[in-house]
Amino acid sequence: MNASKDLVVLSLERWDGVWRRNQHLISGLLAAEPELRVLFVEPADDPAHDLRSGRRPDLGSGLRRIDDRLWGLRPVKWLPRRLDRRADDRLAQAAARAAEQLEMQHPMLWVNDPASVQLAQRTGWPVLYDMTDDWLAADRPEAEQQRIADGEAWLLEHATTVVACSPELVRRKSPQRVDIALVRNGVDTARYLTPMPRPADAPAEPYALYVGTLHRDRIDVDLCMATANAIHGKGRLVLIGPEAWSASDAQRVRDAGAIVLGARPHDQVPAYLQHADVLVVPHVVDAFTESLDPIKLYEYQAVGRPVVSTPVAGFRDTPNAQIAGGAAFAAAVAAAIPAGTRFPQDANATNADWSTRVAQLVALLSP
C-alpha cells in the first residue's frame, strides 16, 4: 500500500448490507494490511432531487465509524449543479475535511466515479482509478456525460494506478492508458459453497432467480415481463437487488407475475441462489453491458445451478450457461423449471475468490 497506510474511497454506492466490489475489496485490504485506515465516501444525498421524485429526502450523515479502521461519510448536494456551480467543489471539501479530522496526511485516493475528480485535483493525493463500468457508454444527460468524459480523461492521464474489472474495459481504454491492470470481480467462495436453508420469503413453488441491481442500464424490463408470463403455472420469476428503476417499471414486472424482493443482505443471498431452479440474466445487450464483469457470473457459477442468460459479456463464454434472447430466453427459462439437473459446483470458484483479487491489489499498490 501507499506509504501513509491511509485510503480515501470515493464510491458509487453506499456501504450497506448489499456488498459490491468495493466492500469486498476494501474489507479484504483491511484484513491484509493491519495498519490500513479507510475513509469510505458514499454518493452524496440529493434532497432536491428526492423531493422532485416524490421521495422523502435523505440529509447525509457525518463522519461515522463503520468498523475498526473504517469510517464512512455521506455528504449532501443541497442544490442542483445548474444553481450551484460549486456543488462538486463543496463535496470535495467535505471529503477533505473528513480526512483531515481523521488526521490522514497524504492518503491514497480510490476513485470509482470519473465525474468526481475534484478532490484529486485539489489535493494532489496519489490516485487509484478503479474502472467498474464504461460510464461513457451509458445513457446519461449531455451535461453529465461531459463531466464523466472530462473526469475520465483527467484520471487516465494523472492517476498513479489504473485498474479495470473486465478485459473489454482494458481494451477500450488502452489507447489513452497503456498500463491498465485487470482486476476482475469475484466471489466469497466459502459462503457460496456452504449449504443454507431455503429462505422464508422465497416462493414455495419452483422459481427462476435474478440477483443484481434493478436498473434499466442492465435489466431488460420487457424480457422480465415475458419471462414471468412464460413460466406462469410452473413457477415464479424472483428478482433480488437494490431497486434503481422507476416505480412504473417495478409495477409492470410485478403485474406480469414476478416477485420483486428488493435488496437482501449479502450474507443471505447465497441461500436464494442455492434453492433456485434456474438462475437468469435478462440483461440488455449494448455497449454499456459489454463493459461489465458481472459479479453474479462468479456467484452463479459457485452454486452450480442451471443458468439462462442473454448473450452478454462473461456469460457468453460460460460452458454451463444457456444463451438465448427474446422469446427464446423466456422459453429456455420455462423449460428449466422445475430443475431436472444440478451442475457440479464450479471447481474453479476458488480461483475467483475475492482474496485473489485483494492479493492483486496489494501487489499493485505496494511501493
C-alpha positions, -999 to +999 in steps of 0.1 A: +000+000+000+010+037-001+034+049+025+008+066+047-014+035+050-044+057+046-071+053+019-100+076+009-126+058-013-149+078-035-176+052-040-205+049-064-225+030-037-232+033+000-216+010+024-246-011+034-257-047+035-256-052-002-220-058-008-205-049-041-169-048-055-158-020-032-169-036+000-153-070-008-120-054-018-118-029+010-127-054+037-100-077+022-074-049+022-082-041+058-077-077+067-045-080+047-030-046+059-032-042+097-021-006+096-045+005+069-072+031+077-101+038+053-125+067+048-154+055+026-171+084+010-206+075-002-225+092-030-239+125-019-276+127-009-296+150-032-326+162-012-338+185-040-339+156-064-356+134-038-384+160-034-389+163-072-392+125-074-417+123-046-393+106-021-386+115+015-352+134+013-321+120+029-298+145+045-265+128+046-245+115+075-215+130+092-183+111+098-192+078+114-173+047+123-183+016+104-158-008+118-123-009+132-102+013+110-131+020+087-151+052+086-180+064+064-191+098+052-222+107+032-222+144+021-252+164+008-256+181-025-280+208-014-287+224-048-286+212-084-254+220-103-273+244-126-280+265-095-247+259-076-217+258-099-195+250-069-216+219-059-188+194-068-162+215-051-182+216-019-185+178-020-147+176-024-142+200+005-165+178+027-144+147+020-111+166+025-124+179+059-133+144+070-099+131+060-083+159+080-105+150+110-090+115+108-055+130+106-049+115+072-020+135+059-014+122+024-038+093+017-042+073-015-075+083-032-095+054-047-119+068-074-148+049-089-168+078-103-149+096-131-171+127-125-157+132-090-121+142-097-122+175-079-108+160-047-078+146-066-073+179-084-075+199-051-052+177-030-026+161-053-031+128-034-020+097-053-049+082-072-061+047-078-087+048-106-109+016-104-130+013-135-161-009-129-182+002-159-178+022-191-200+051-180-193+069-213-214+041-229-243+046-205-274+066-214-269+099-194-279+135-199-255+156-220-241+177-192-235+146-170-219+128-199-195+156-204-185+156-167-178+119-170-157+123-202-137+152-187-131+134-154-121+101-171-097+119-194-080+135-164-079+103-144-064+082-173-037+109-176-029+116-140-038+085-119-009+067-102-026+033-108-055+024-131-073-010-128-103-023-147-127-051-139-131-065-174-109-072-204-133-052-226-127-021-204-089-026-207-093-029-245-114+003-248-093+025-225-058+013-235-054+039-263-055+065-235-035+045-209-013+015-218-006+002-182-042-006-171-042-036-148-070-062-150-085-070-116-117-089-121-147-093-098-150-124-076-170-144-051-169-152-014-163-189-022-167-203+013-200-186+018-215-197-015-203-233-012-218-237+023-254-252+021-280-229+036-317-234+044-344-222+020-352-185+027-386-180+044-397-154+018-387-175-012-418-188-031-429-223-021-431-232-058-401-235-082-385-202-091-362-186-116-339-160-099-321-128-109-297-112-084-283-077-092-291-040-093-326-035-108-318-007-133-326-001-170-289+003-176-288-035-172-322-051-169-345-057-199-378-049-183-399-063-213-379-095-212-386-099-174-423-095-181-422-120-209-403-145-187-427-141-158-456-148-182-439-177-198-433-196-165-468-188-151-482-221-138-448-237-135-430-213-111-422-176-104-396-151-115-379-136-085-357-105-086-334-096-058-313-064-056-315-027-050-343-011-069-329+017-090-355+015-117-387+036-120-418+028-099-437+021-132-411-004-143-413-022-110-451-023-111-451-036-147-429-065-137-450-073-106-482-072-127-467-098-150-464-121-121-428-116-109-418-113-072-396-083-066-380-088-032-356-059-034-322-058-017-311-085+007-280-086+029-250-101+012-247-130+037-283-141+029-281-140-009-264-175-014-295-192+001-317-177-026-293-188-053-288-224-039-326-230-038-335-216-072-344-239-101-326-217-126-306-185-124-313-159-151-296-129-166-322-109-185-298-081-194-299-057-223-270-063-247-253-030-256-220-011-254-225-005-217-232-041-206-204-052-228-180-034-205-191-053-174-176-082-155-208-092-136-202-103-100-232-126-105-212-145-130-189-159-102-218-162-077-240-182-102-210-205-110-202-212-074-237-226-065-239-249-095-275-241-106-286-240-143-282-206-159-301-189-188-286-156-200-289-132-228-257-130-249-239-106-226-202-104-217-190-130-192-219-154-196-214-159-233-182-178-225-196-199-196-199-236-205-229-243-183-249-212-193-277-215-219-275-183-241-307-170-256-325-138-264-361-126-268-388-153-269-361-180-268-349-167-235-383-169-219-389-204-234-355-216-221-363-204-186-397-221-187-380-254-199-357-253-169-385-253-144-387-274-124-349-281-123-341-316-135-303-313-131-278-297-109-244-289-123-214-296-100-204-266-081-176-249-101-142-264-092-127-232-104-147-210-080-117-207-056-097-192-084-122-164-085-122-158-047-121-122-036-089-130-017-071-135-050-083-101-062-072-085-030-038-100-034-036-085-069-044-050-054-018-054-026+008-062-052-002-033-074-002-008-046+030-019-028+058+006-031 
